Amino acid sequence: MSDAIKHECGIALLRLKKPLTFYKEKYGSAFYGIQKMYLLMEKQHNRGQDGAGFASIKFDVEPGERYISRVRSNKAQPIQDIFAQINDRINEELAQHPEYQDNVALQKEHLPYIGELFLGHVRYGTFGKNSLESVHPFLRQNNWMHRNLIVAGNFNMTNVTELFNSLVELGQHPKEMADTVTVMEKIGHFLDDEVTDLYQECKNNGLSKREASPVIAEKLDIAKILKRASRGWDGGYAMAGLLGHGDAFVFRDPAGIRPAYFYEDDEIVVVASERPVIQTVFNVAFEKVQELQPGHALIVKKNGRLTQEEIITPTVKKACSFERIYFSRGSDAEIYQERKELGKLILPAVLEAIEDDTDNTVFSYIPNTAETSFYGMVEAANDFLNHRKNQFILDNRKTLTKEKLEQILSVKIRTEKIAIKDAKLRTFITEDSSRDDLVAHVYDVTYGVIQPEDNLVIIDDSIVRGTTLKMSILKMMDRLNPKKIVVVSSAPQIRYPDCYGIDMAKLEGLVAFQAALALLKERKLYHIVEEVYAKCKAQENYKDHEVVNYVTEIYKPFTDQEISDKIAVLLTSEDINAEVKIIFQTVDNLHKACPKNLGDWYFTGDYPTPGGNRVVNKAFMNFYEGKDARAY
């Protein structure tokens, strides 16, 4: 993606179902869980580089022994940093106590981070500060083992203020209005209630407090707690939680917006945000890794029993399509094919733009995430060329000479690696002119492969703000002196903000919105902006389910092509000599390519939760009123 956007987060939960001695005997180390957690997190580092955190729980420890360990980092390479801290601490203990080296019981008793239950998180900070306090997992501590709660997740709530106020109504005093803290405290409140009720039941049955503890652990109803806690939640989420005594859960939103996958065998239960992560780390087949169903929680009791229980009635599944286009790694078998299909489906529009002149066209891509779509586009281009060759041969078979046939068959689709992404360039000087000059050099180009009569087709996976295209890519491409530059987005036009975890919170930052405004001004239709503002303002105090997304009316007067053409004008500076054309994927083709991930609200305005409509209207009002603020 040429426009860098922060997005998503990654979770990893691992439960070891056998005693630690089993992993020592089979795999050579009682640190098996820690090693696998490092891999699970490292294989998801694409999902978050602002911070990383790790937590572990030891089972069945004696009172007075530490059973929860946690480490977090917001350093430049946070995953490496937290595991360096873990390794240093363990190696220090082993050096001081050589008797621990091959004694699993002593290791479990004395070494931190070793245990049976683990939770990891990699973070992109889409909202709030990137302080260490913002890094997951979050910990809610209590002297009662069952009331200790560790939470980490990939989520964003649209109604944090409402949820915060509900905690205040419950008599709590939350330390901050952040969705992670709010969600954790909500779960914690009902966890406390459940523990209290079970303790009273045990007391009525004549059990002492110490005798009651294992009974409470066994009878704790995680599904019931989550059902009570999640009333009123509006957002996209895949959140994981550990309880101090050993229960664990992963809970997914009812529209399936955020992803979660799991695998179980007789040794482990593992959950991650991406399927190939589990496949790679544990060497398991594609079909063995299951998707956690929307509105359901995967619950692992301390005794190892795994269930998947419905917490909230699932709605229409609107899994995030950006996961398939860009966010998730393309090593997933389905995602790889879907990205290729996105490239194939957009070729007809490309052929129209180059007037079918593949002989004088070079195909390339924006590295590195658009590479798979590029392969799909080139495959489709080769099919087109082969069809053209076949037809020529059939039409001229009676007069065709050997030389002419060889000439026809030698024609190939021309592909080159044109754009080369340099290492990150830091902006040391604050003046806009200096910053712009640095942005212009984010990419370099390959010289000597473009002729003056050539079209240059270059595919990107999406165009959000268009800043890098305007300031860098188009200028660099123009230095090659092509006749025409065709920029292809394998995703549709991004017209609306996201509020479920992607850092696209402001309308005015979206180049498609800028293009629509420009067209409204040109055609003397700008009164529509005032009308939309009035409609949004009138709904300001409506309940979320009553709110309508009126921002769609900004785009209604124009065809997709008109907006695409205006985007091309906005992104083409006066010093560019080549003709510039920008092509976007259609929403219909997106759904054909990615049939299991139909979430498309950033393209269509069709938000999967009521809070989405409130957020988009608020984002529009912020734009209209000149407020530089987030809408949620």
Solvent accessible surface area in square Angstrom, and as a share of the most:
residue,aa,sasa,rsa
1,M,12,0.05
2,S,8,0.05
3,D,3,0.01
4,A,81,0.63
5,I,12,0.06
6,K,73,0.31
7,H,7,0.03
8,E,2,0.01
9,C,15,0.09
10,G,1,0.01
11,I,1,0.01
12,A,0,0.00
13,L,2,0.01
14,L,0,0.00
15,R,14,0.05
16,L,2,0.01
17,K,58,0.24
18,K,64,0.27
19,P,89,0.56
20,L,8,0.04
21,T,66,0.38
22,F,56,0.23
23,Y,0,0.00
24,K,55,0.23
25,E,147,0.66
26,K,114,0.48
27,Y,97,0.37
28,G,53,0.50
29,S,20,0.13
30,A,4,0.03
31,F,38,0.16
32,Y,13,0.05
33,G,0,0.00
34,I,9,0.04
35,Q,95,0.42
36,K,38,0.16
37,M,0,0.00
38,Y,73,0.28
39,L,67,0.33
40,L,0,0.00
41,M,2,0.01
42,E,40,0.18
43,K,68,0.29
44,Q,1,0.01
45,H,65,0.29
46,N,31,0.16
47,R,0,0.00
48,G,1,0.01
49,Q,84,0.37
50,D,25,0.13
51,G,0,0.00
52,A,0,0.00
53,G,0,0.00
54,F,0,0.00
55,A,0,0.00
56,S,1,0.01
57,I,0,0.00
58,K,12,0.05
59,F,13,0.06
60,D,113,0.59
61,V,24,0.14
62,E,109,0.49
63,P,107,0.68
64,G,91,0.87
65,E,55,0.25
66,R,152,0.55
67,Y,38,0.15
68,I,22,0.11
69,S,3,0.02
70,R,72,0.26
71,V,11,0.06
72,R,48,0.18
73,S,4,0.02
74,N,61,0.32
75,K,130,0.55
76,A,100,0.78
77,Q,118,0.53
78,P,6,0.04
79,I,5,0.02
80,Q,79,0.35
81,D,28,0.15
82,I,0,0.00
83,F,9,0.04
84,A,48,0.37
85,Q,77,0.34
86,I,0,0.00
87,N,75,0.39
88,D,94,0.49
89,R,96,0.35
90,I,9,0.05
91,N,89,0.46
92,E,94,0.42
93,E,33,0.15
94,L,21,0.10
95,A,81,0.62
96,Q,115,0.51
97,H,61,0.27
98,P,95,0.60
99,E,99,0.44
100,Y,14,0.05
101,Q,94,0.42
102,D,109,0.56
103,N,59,0.30
104,V,16,0.09
105,A,75,0.58
106,L,50,0.25
107,Q,5,0.02
108,K,43,0.18
109,E,80,0.36
110,H,81,0.36
111,L,1,0.00
112,P,9,0.06
113,Y,22,0.08
114,I,1,0.01
115,G,0,0.00
116,E,14,0.06
117,L,0,0.00
118,F,2,0.01
119,L,0,0.00
120,G,0,0.00
121,H,1,0.00
122,V,2,0.01
123,R,17,0.06
124,Y,36,0.14
125,G,11,0.10
126,T,18,0.11
127,F,107,0.45
128,G,57,0.55
129,K,161,0.68
130,N,66,0.34
131,S,38,0.25
132,L,72,0.36
133,E,116,0.52
134,S,27,0.17
135,V,0,0.00
136,H,13,0.06
137,P,0,0.00
138,F,18,0.07
139,L,38,0.19
140,R,41,0.15
141,Q,141,0.63
142,N,56,0.29
143,N,158,0.81
144,W,85,0.30
145,M,58,0.26
146,H,5,0.02
147,R,45,0.16
148,N,7,0.03
149,L,0,0.00
150,I,1,0.00
151,V,0,0.00
152,A,0,0.00
153,G,1,0.01
154,N,1,0.01
155,F,22,0.09
156,N,10,0.05
157,M,1,0.00
158,T,5,0.03
159,N,10,0.05
160,V,26,0.15
161,T,78,0.45
162,E,97,0.44
163,L,5,0.03
164,F,37,0.15
165,N,74,0.38
166,S,33,0.21
167,L,0,0.00
168,V,72,0.41
169,E,150,0.67
170,L,71,0.35
171,G,68,0.66
172,Q,39,0.17
173,H,177,0.79
174,P,14,0.09
175,K,162,0.68
176,E,79,0.36
177,M,93,0.42
178,A,29,0.22
179,D,24,0.13
180,T,11,0.06
181,V,1,0.01
182,T,1,0.00
183,V,0,0.00
184,M,6,0.03
185,E,32,0.14
186,K,16,0.07
187,I,3,0.02
188,G,0,0.00
189,H,33,0.15
190,F,20,0.08
191,L,1,0.01
192,D,33,0.17
193,D,46,0.24
194,E,10,0.04
195,V,0,0.00
196,T,67,0.39
197,D,80,0.42
198,L,18,0.09
199,Y,38,0.15
200,Q,86,0.38
201,E,74,0.33
202,C,3,0.02
203,K,113,0.48
204,N,112,0.58
205,N,106,0.54
206,G,66,0.63
207,L,60,0.30
208,S,56,0.36
209,K,142,0.60
210,R,183,0.67
211,E,94,0.42
212,A,1,0.01
213,S,41,0.27
214,P,86,0.54
215,V,42,0.24
216,I,1,0.00
217,A,14,0.11
218,E,128,0.57
219,K,101,0.43
220,L,5,0.02
221,D,61,0.32
222,I,7,0.03
223,A,5,0.04
224,K,88,0.37
225,I,5,0.02
226,L,1,0.00
227,K,91,0.39
228,R,63,0.23
229,A,0,0.00
230,S,3,0.02
231,R,167,0.61
232,G,48,0.46
233,W,24,0.09
234,D,16,0.08
235,G,3,0.03
236,G,0,0.00
237,Y,1,0.01
238,A,0,0.00
239,M,0,0.00
240,A,0,0.00
241,G,0,0.00
242,L,0,0.00
243,L,3,0.01
244,G,0,0.00
245,H,8,0.04
246,G,0,0.00
247,D,0,0.00
248,A,1,0.00
249,F,2,0.01
250,V,1,0.01
251,F,0,0.00
252,R,2,0.01
253,D,0,0.00
254,P,24,0.15
255,A,2,0.02
256,G,0,0.00
257,I,1,0.01
258,R,0,0.00
259,P,12,0.08
260,A,0,0.00
261,Y,18,0.07
262,F,7,0.03
263,Y,25,0.10
264,E,67,0.30
265,D,52,0.27
266,D,98,0.51
267,E,19,0.08
268,I,3,0.02
269,V,0,0.00
270,V,0,0.00
271,V,1,0.01
272,A,0,0.00
273,S,1,0.00
274,E,4,0.02
275,R,22,0.08
276,P,13,0.08
277,V,5,0.03
278,I,0,0.00
279,Q,41,0.18
280,T,83,0.48
281,V,10,0.06
282,F,28,0.12
283,N,139,0.71
284,V,24,0.14
285,A,47,0.36
286,F,61,0.25
287,E,132,0.59
288,K,120,0.51
289,V,6,0.04
290,Q,97,0.43
291,E,47,0.21
292,L,0,0.00
293,Q,86,0.38
294,P,11,0.07
295,G,0,0.00
296,H,34,0.15
297,A,0,0.00
298,L,3,0.01
299,I,6,0.03
300,V,2,0.01
301,K,17,0.07
302,K,56,0.24
303,N,111,0.57
304,G,10,0.10
305,R,138,0.50
306,L,36,0.18
307,T,39,0.23
308,Q,65,0.29
309,E,66,0.30
310,E,81,0.37
311,I,14,0.07
312,I,47,0.24
313,T,99,0.58
314,P,52,0.32
315,T,79,0.46
316,V,112,0.64
317,K,71,0.30
318,K,38,0.16
319,A,5,0.04
320,C,0,0.00
321,S,0,0.00
322,F,0,0.00
323,E,4,0.02
324,R,10,0.04
325,I,2,0.01
326,Y,38,0.14
327,F,6,0.02
328,S,7,0.05
329,R,75,0.27
330,G,20,0.20
331,S,83,0.53
332,D,2,0.01
333,A,59,0.46
334,E,42,0.19
335,I,6,0.03
336,Y,78,0.30
337,Q,109,0.48
338,E,15,0.07
339,R,11,0.04
340,K,27,0.11
341,E,64,0.28
342,L,0,0.00
343,G,0,0.00
344,K,70,0.30
345,L,44,0.22
346,I,4,0.02
347,L,7,0.03
348,P,89,0.56
349,A,41,0.32
350,V,0,0.00
351,L,18,0.09
352,E,140,0.63
353,A,10,0.08
354,I,5,0.03
355,E,144,0.65
356,D,70,0.36
357,D,40,0.21
358,T,2,0.01
359,D,64,0.33
360,N,53,0.27
361,T,0,0.00
362,V,1,0.00
363,F,0,0.00
364,S,0,0.00
365,Y,21,0.08
366,I,0,0.00
367,P,4,0.03
368,N,106,0.54
369,T,48,0.28
370,A,0,0.00
371,E,58,0.26
372,T,18,0.10
373,S,3,0.02
374,F,14,0.06
375,Y,92,0.35
376,G,0,0.00
377,M,0,0.00
378,V,19,0.11
379,E,68,0.31
380,A,15,0.12
381,A,0,0.00
382,N,53,0.27
383,D,93,0.48
384,F,48,0.20
385,L,4,0.02
386,N,74,0.38
387,H,122,0.54
388,R,84,0.31
389,K,23,0.10
390,N,86,0.44
391,Q,83,0.37
392,F,80,0.34
393,I,43,0.22
394,L,97,0.48
395,D,98,0.51
396,N,47,0.24
397,R,155,0.57
398,K,185,0.78
399,T,110,0.64
400,L,43,0.21
401,T,75,0.44
402,K,145,0.62
403,E,120,0.54
404,K,76,0.32
405,L,60,0.30
406,E,94,0.42
407,Q,105,0.47
408,I,19,0.10
409,L,91,0.45
410,S,72,0.46
411,V,48,0.27
412,K,134,0.57
413,I,15,0.08
414,R,72,0.26
415,T,54,0.31
416,E,68,0.31
417,K,105,0.45
418,I,0,0.00
419,A,0,0.00
420,I,73,0.37
421,K,98,0.42
422,D,64,0.33
423,A,87,0.67
424,K,191,0.81
425,L,79,0.39
426,R,179,0.65
427,T,63,0.37
428,F,168,0.70
429,I,95,0.48
430,T,108,0.63
431,E,103,0.46
432,D,97,0.50
433,S,86,0.55
434,S,33,0.21
435,R,90,0.33
436,D,57,0.30
437,D,85,0.44
438,L,55,0.27
439,V,37,0.21
440,A,16,0.12
441,H,74,0.33
442,V,36,0.21
443,Y,2,0.01
444,D,56,0.29
445,V,7,0.04
446,T,44,0.26
447,Y,126,0.48
448,G,71,0.68
449,V,38,0.22
450,I,16,0.08
451,Q,85,0.38
452,P,96,0.60
453,E,91,0.41
454,D,1,0.00
455,N,3,0.02
456,L,0,0.00
457,V,0,0.00
458,I,0,0.00
459,I,0,0.00
460,D,0,0.00
461,D,1,0.01
462,S,0,0.00
463,I,1,0.01
464,V,1,0.01
465,R,87,0.32
466,G,0,0.00
467,T,68,0.39
468,T,17,0.10
469,L,0,0.00
470,K,73,0.31
471,M,38,0.17
472,S,0,0.00
473,I,0,0.00
474,L,0,0.00
475,K,58,0.24
476,M,5,0.02
477,M,0,0.00
478,D,13,0.06
479,R,121,0.44
480,L,13,0.06
481,N,96,0.49
482,P,8,0.05
483,K,111,0.47
484,K,27,0.11
485,I,0,0.00
486,V,0,0.00
487,V,0,0.00
488,V,0,0.00
489,S,0,0.00
490,S,0,0.00
491,A,0,0.00
492,P,4,0.03
493,Q,10,0.04
494,I,2,0.01
495,R,32,0.12
496,Y,5,0.02
497,P,0,0.00
498,D,0,0.00
499,C,0,0.00
500,Y,0,0.00
501,G,6,0.06
502,I,0,0.00
503,D,44,0.23
504,M,7,0.03
505,A,6,0.05
506,K,73,0.31
507,L,0,0.00
508,E,63,0.28
509,G,24,0.23
510,L,3,0.02
511,V,2,0.01
512,A,1,0.01
513,F,0,0.00
514,Q,70,0.31
515,A,0,0.00
516,A,0,0.00
517,L,22,0.11
518,A,23,0.18
519,L,7,0.03
520,L,0,0.00
521,K,126,0.53
522,E,101,0.45
523,R,106,0.39
524,K,172,0.73
525,L,50,0.25
526,Y,65,0.25
527,H,96,0.43
528,I,25,0.13
529,V,1,0.01
530,E,77,0.35
531,E,83,0.37
532,V,0,0.00
533,Y,40,0.15
534,A,59,0.45
535,K,78,0.33
536,C,1,0.00
537,K,84,0.36
538,A,69,0.53
539,Q,10,0.05
540,E,79,0.35
541,N,147,0.75
542,Y,106,0.40
543,K,134,0.57
544,D,31,0.16
545,H,133,0.59
546,E,88,0.39
547,V,10,0.06
548,V,76,0.44
549,N,15,0.08
550,Y,58,0.22
551,V,0,0.00
552,T,34,0.20
553,E,39,0.17
554,I,0,0.00
555,Y,5,0.02
556,K,145,0.61
557,P,53,0.33
558,F,15,0.06
559,T,82,0.48
560,D,89,0.46
561,Q,90,0.40
562,E,52,0.23
563,I,0,0.00
564,S,6,0.04
565,D,60,0.31
566,K,25,0.11
567,I,0,0.00
568,A,9,0.07
569,V,94,0.54
570,L,55,0.28
571,L,7,0.03
572,T,40,0.23
573,S,26,0.17
574,E,181,0.81
575,D,95,0.49
576,I,18,0.09
577,N,135,0.69
578,A,11,0.08
579,E,102,0.46
580,V,21,0.12
581,K,55,0.23
582,I,1,0.00
583,I,14,0.07
584,F,21,0.09
585,Q,6,0.03
586,T,67,0.39
587,V,43,0.25
588,D,101,0.53
589,N,28,0.14
590,L,0,0.00
591,H,51,0.23
592,K,138,0.58
593,A,4,0.03
594,C,0,0.00
595,P,78,0.49
596,K,113,0.48
597,N,14,0.07
598,L,64,0.32
599,G,0,0.00
600,D,7,0.04
601,W,0,0.00
602,Y,0,0.00
603,F,8,0.03
604,T,48,0.28
605,G,6,0.06
606,D,74,0.38
607,Y,18,0.07
608,P,26,0.16
609,T,18,0.10
610,P,62,0.39
611,G,0,0.00
612,G,0,0.00
613,N,33,0.17
614,R,66,0.24
615,V,0,0.00
616,V,0,0.00
617,N,4,0.02
618,K,64,0.27
619,A,3,0.03
620,F,0,0.00
621,M,8,0.04
622,N,6,0.03
623,F,43,0.18
624,Y,84,0.32
625,E,65,0.29
626,G,68,0.66
627,K,100,0.42
628,D,122,0.63
629,A,46,0.35
630,R,59,0.22
631,A,8,0.06
632,Y,43,0.16
